[in-house]
Amino acid sequence: MINIRTIKKLKNNEGLTLRRGRVTRYKTGWQVATEGIETKDPKVAINQVKAYKGNCGLWFADGVYYVDKSHRENTKHKALEVGRAHNQISVLNWRTMGLVYC
């Protein structure tokens, strides 16, 4: 499981995708979030990572940590369906590392 030091080391606009608390990267598929939090406190961020059992996306932008419970879907269609159902703005295409808007 990542620790608070890892979170504090994130630079502006830097992020991680976690699976069971370990940094992961897929070659294909789509990453989609279902819920999340925003906080300026790294302690709150690491506690949320733990609450999501390490299955989440985490990024830091302009002093705010974003922690989203997320998972990988095989198809764009399914990822967009899940994203829309949870009012997400976009999903991540692992192959291109680009976003597709819901």
N, C-alpha and C positions, 0 to 999 in steps of 0.2 A: 504494500500500500504506500502511495506517495505520502510525504510528510509536509508539515507547514513550511519547512525551508524551501522545498520545491515550489510551493505556491508563492512565497515571498520573492523568489528569483525571477518570476515571470516579468518580462519587459512589456512595455506598452504594445498592445495589439498582438500579443503572443498567447498561445493556448495549447491545450493538451486534450486528447481523447483518452479516456480511461476505461479499461475493462478489468473488473475485479481489482481495482486499485493500481493497476500497472498501465503505463503509457503504451498505447497500441496504435497501429496504423494498418489499415486494410488496403488491398490492391484494387478491390472492386466493391460495388454496393453503394448504399446511401445511408448516411447517418441522419437520424431524426430525433428531435427532443419532444418530450411529452409534458414536461413541467420544469420549473427552475426558480432560482433566486438570484438576487443582486445584492452585493454587500461591499462595503469598503474595508471590512475587517477580515484579515486572512484566517483568523481563528474560526469565524463563522463559516468561511468557505471550506476549510478542512473538515469541520463538523458536518457540513452538508454532503461533502464527498463520502464521508463515512455513512451518513444516513441513506445515501443512494447505493450503499454497498460497493462503492468504487466504480459503478457503471454510469459514467457521466462524461460530459464535456465541461471543460473549465477554461476560461480565458479571462484576460485582464486588459482593460481599456480605460484610459483616462481616470485612473484611480479606483475603478470599480471592478470587482471580481464577479464574474457571471458563472454560475454552476447550473448546468442543465442535466436532468436525468435523460439519458439518450441511449439509443440502441441502433444497430445496423439492420437495414432491410435490404433484400436482394434486388428489388426492382424500384425504379423511379416511380412507377404508378403507386405502389404500396406506400413508399416513403411520403409522397405528396398527400396521399389519402390520410395517413396518420398525422402528418404535419398540419393539414387543414383542420382536422378534428380537434387538434390541440392549440389552435390559433398561433401556429408558428409562422414566422416570416419566410423562412427558407429551409432547405435541406442541403446537406453536403454530398457532392459526388466524389467518392474516394478516388476514382481513377484520375480525374482532372484536378481535384482539390478545389473545384469551383462550386458556387452556390446556385441553386435553382429555386426561384421564388414560388411560394405556394399560392 
